[in-house]
Amino acid sequence: MKRMLALAALVFSLPVIMNAQTTQVGFTAGITSSDMYGKVGGNKVGGDKRNGYGFGLFLNAPIKKTSISFAPSLNYVQKGNTQLKNNNVDNWTALRYAELQANFVYNTNGPKGNNFFIGGGPFGGVNLPSAFVTKSIVRDPTKPDYWLRSESNVNIGNEANSHFRFGDYGVNMIMGYRMKCGWGLAFNYSAGLRNLKPMATGDDYINNHVMGLQLSYLVKNK
């Protein structure tokens, strides 16, 4: 965790040091749709997509007089998938990460100040407290039905009793549109390359995949 914070501090300080006058800071919040892909013991990892949310902050640092900018971001991201969902029960894996993305984006810089952008870069994340979650319907003839929620901790590590390995990394792609006033909307897709299967043998692997829709605001420099 300390290494992640040190790396985040370094990545975020670089654009500010290089060009403090043109570097801008922004904030994001949005929804995610995550899933996990892989194969364990010759069987495909089962599950369906799981909706969640994410939020964070980012920098936009133009690289000299080009249309390219460096846009690192630090985010809270929910990942995982759904194992079972019907009218009576809902089971899912809720993996939570603090994630650093180091995106480079191309900007069209339209004549009216509106901007379409597209790009990508690597990402790395560290685990936050995560859980296996179950919601089951409780039917009581004396009152309306209600959902009962329970959680059990996800063990992170590379031991026999671990559920998933620590950390995540991969590549991120992003595209979006930002208005002159600073508000923007973006779509991103993150493909995990980290094998999350503890003590993996043979062809065993599990990867995270996440799609996100983000609303953002870029603060204007005075």
Secondary structure, 3 states (H helix, E strand, C coil): CHHHHHHHHHHHHHHHHHCCCCCEEEEEEEEEEEEEEEEECCEECCCECEEEEEEEEEEEEECCCCCEEEEEEEEEEEEEEEEEECCCEEEEEEEEEEEEEEEEEEECCCCCCCEEEEEEEEEEEEEEEEEEEEEEEEEECCEEEEEEEEEEECCECCCCCCCECCCEEEEEEEEEEECCCCEEEEEEEEEECCCCCCCCCCCCEEEEEEEEEEEEEECCCC
